[in-house]
Structures are given as C-alpha cells and as structure tokens.
C-alpha cells in the first residue's frame, strides 16, 4: 500500500512526462507552465488512493488522475482571467494570462480540457469519460452561479463548483478499479463529504463563502461534521482506508 506522499510523487512523475498533442506547437509551453508542481494535487491523489484501496492498480488510474488535474488546472487558468476573478498570481508566481497574455491563457485552458477528455477516452469503460465530462459540466455550472452572483444557495454552488470534481476523483478511482455500481454507495458519499470539507476549510482560510455568512463556531462545526461523515463512510467499507483517512485529516487541518 503506497502512502499519499508516494502516490503524489508517482503522479508528479507521470504528469511531468505526459505526452501532449503535437498540434499544440508552442502553446504546450503555456499549458505545462500552469500544470507544473505547486498545487496540492489532492484530487489526483484521492483518485489514485481510491483505486488502490479498492484493489485496483494505481498505475492504471494515472491517466484518469491526470485528466482530473487537467480539468482542475484549466478552471484555474480561466478563473484567473480579467473577465473572471482577475488574479495576477497563482501558486506563488504570475498567472498564465500575466505570463503569456490573455489569449494564450484562454487557449491553454481550452487545450487542457481537450487533453483531459483524450486521456479519459483511453479506457475501455466509456463511463470514465462520461464521469469526467459530467463533473466538468457541473463545475462550470457552479462557476456560472459564482460569477453571476447567484449564490443564494451557497451549498449548491459549492456542490457544483468544488464538489463535483471531488466526487469524480472518487468515482474515477472506482471505475478504474472495476468496483460494481451496487458497491459504490459509501465511496461516493465519502467523495461528496470530502469535497464539502475542502470547500468549507477553503472558505475559512479565505474569509469568504460560508465563513462570511455564519458565526465562526457554526463554520467550524460544519467542517467537523463533514470530516466526521467522511470518516464514517470509510468505516462502512471493508477495505484498507488508512491512506484515505490521512487525506481527510490533512484536508481538515489545512492552514494554507
């Protein structure tokens, strides 16, 4: 059983050597710039850890994990654009649109999404690509609610914008491992609550979202409850979930 740190190192090695379409030409530089190490990689590591825990070969899940990270990174590149959040810095250095220009950043994000779908399509199970695309559409729906200020139902916004990719991290891991649909319930519930936990902690760190609308004690209770439910879902399965429990603890105790 590989640790979360080992899975993260395996993922970095894989994505660092990931072959991209030759059609991209020099656009590849902007794509790799945004994809380089610096992020938490929680989504791909979660995918690999679920595959491993459910008896699958984590190496077979590497393309699915990379597809997830490509979708996540594409969303960040587009979020940083002046038309969206207008952020000039990402992961401690200039955002893609600052480094390469807005047009190139837009195209790099588009290319990441296309590369993600291409990776998902290498699997014999068409459900892998379908899961990735459905999660991406949900994420985009959440982003629309965010940028239009339609955030009256903040729980729904978070479920879509953040939660759908976390749920897909678990779902893709299950599909690669070949877990039967009837056995996926606790795992998928786990993915939903980990996504909620991540977003609530993010809000606490940023001082926005639920952290700006609820008393501090209520926000802390929301995070604690999500973490407790995630652990309870893991209690409901027979597999060795030690690595996944460690990921829940790491998300719950994030300070940056």
N, C-alpha and C positions, 0 to 999 in steps of 0.2 A: 504494500500500500504506500503510494507516494504521498509525501506531505504537500501542503498547499504551496510552500516555497519551491519545492521541486517541480510541481505542476506549472507554477508560474515561470520558472526557468525554462522548462520544456516548451512552453508556449512562446516565450520570447525568442528562443532559437528558431522555432518554426516560422513565426511571423516575420522574423528578420530575414529569412531566406525565401520568403514566399514569392514565387514567380508571378509576375503581373503581365497583363496583355501587352504585347509588343506594340499594339496600336496606340497605346498611350503616349509613346515617344517621351519627350522631356516633361510631360505632365506627371510622369512617375515620381519625379523629384518632390513635387509638392505633396503627392499622396504619401510617400514614405516619411516626409518631414512630420506630418501630423500623426502618423501611425507609430513613430519611434517610441521607445520606452519613456515612461514618465507618468503614465496613468496607473491606476490601482489594479487594472486587469481583473477586477472582481467577477465580471460576467463570464469571461472565458475560463477562468479558474473554476468557477462554480459549475460550468458545463462539464469540464474535464473531471471534476471531483464526483459529480453525479454519475457519469459514465463508469468511472472506476468503482464507486460504491455499489452499483447495481450489477456488477460482474462483467462489464464491457471492457474493451481495450481502450485506454485513454488516448492512445496514439490515433486510433480511428476517429476520435472526436476532435482532433486538432483542426481539420478544415472547418467543421461546424463552429468551433470556438473562435476561429479567425473570422468567420463570416459575421458572428455576433459583434466582435470588436470593430470590424469594418463599418457595420451599421452604426454602432455607438459613436465611432470617431467621425463618420460622415455627419451625424447630427450635431456634434460639437463644432465642426468646421462651419456648418451653416448657421448654427446658433450665434457664433461669434461675429457674423457679418453685420455691417452697419444697419442693414434692413431688419435685423432681428435684435439681438442683445447689444450689439456694437461693443464687443470686448476686444481690447487690443492685445491681451496677454492670455496665454493658455499654457498651463503646466510649466510656468516659470520662464517662458520665452515668448517672442512675438506670435500672435495668432497667425493662422495661414494667410488670411487676407492682408495682414500687415507685411508679412514676409514675401508674398508673391503677387499681391494685388487681388482685388475682389473677384474679377472674372476668373482667374486661375483657381482661386479658392473654391468658387462655386463649381467649377468643372471637376476639381479634385474630389469634392464631396460626392458629386454625381458618379464619378468613376468608382469610388469606394462602394457605393451601393450596388453598382453593376458587378463589381468583383465579388461582393458578398453573395449575391444570387448565384454567380457562376460556381463558387465553392459549394454552396448548398446543393447544387444540381449534380454534383459528382456522386452522390449517394444513390443506391438503388431504390431506397424508400423515398417516394415523392413527398411524403409527409414532412421530411426535413426542410425542404424548400418552402413548403406551404406554411410550416410553423414560423419560419424566419420572416416570410413576407407578411403574414398576418400580424406578427408582433411589430413589424416596421410600420404598417398602416396604423396600428393602434397608437404607437409612439407619435406619429405625425398628427393624428387626431388630437392627442394631448397637447402637442406643441401649438396647434391651432388655437385651442382653448386658452393657452398661456399668452400668446402674442396678441390675441384679440381682447384680453381682459375678461373673458368669460370664465371666471374662476369661482363662481358662487358655490359650486360643488367641488371643493378642493380635493376631496377624497377621490372623485372620479378623474380629475385632472392628473393626480399622482398615479392612479392605477394605470392610466394610459401612457403618460409621458415617460415615467420611470419604470413602473411595474411590469409593463408588457415585455420589455427586454429581459428583466429578471426572470419572469415566468418562462420565457423562451429559453433562457440559459438552462433551466432545469428540464424543460420539455425536449430540447435538442439532445441533451445528455441521455435522457430516457430512450429517445428514438434510436440513437446510435447504438445503445446497449441492447436494443430489441426488447424492452420491457413491454409486456402486454398492456393494452389500454385499461383493462379492468384492475390492474395493479398500480396504476399511476396516481390514483387519488391523493394519498398522503404526500407524495412527492410534489405534485402540482400545487397543493395547498401550501406546502413549505416554500415554494418559489414565490407565491403571492405575498406571503408574510415577510420574506427576506427583502423583497422589493419595497414593501411599505416601510420596513425598518430602515433601509438605506435612505429613503427619501426623508423620513422624519429626522434622522440624525443629520442629514444634509441641511434641512431647514434650521435645525438648532445651531449648526455651525455658521450658517449664513445669516441667521436672524430674520428669515422671511418665511413665507408659506405658513404652515400651522404654528410655527414659533412666533409669528407676528399676530396671530389671531387668538391664541389660547394662553392661559396662565402657564408659567414655566412648569409648575407641578403637573399640570394636565398633559403637557407635551412630553415630559419625561415618562409619565405613565403610559402614554400612547406608544412610545418607543419600547418600554419594558414589556408591555403586553404583546407587541409584535414579535419581540425576541422570544418571549416565553412560548407563544403559539408555534413559532418556527421550530423550537426545540421539541415541543410536544408532537409535532408532525413527524419528526425524526424518530421519536420514541415508538411511533406506530408501525415502523418498518423493521424487518429482521436484519437488514444489512449493517455492516460496519460503517457508521456515520461519523466517526471521530473527526475526520478532516472537515466535514461539513459543519459540525458543531463549532470547530475552531473558527471557521469563516463567519458564522453567526456572531460569535464572541468578538471577532475583530471588527465587524461592522458596527456592533453595538457600542464598542469602546473607541470609535474613531474620534480623532481630535483635529484632523485636517483633511 
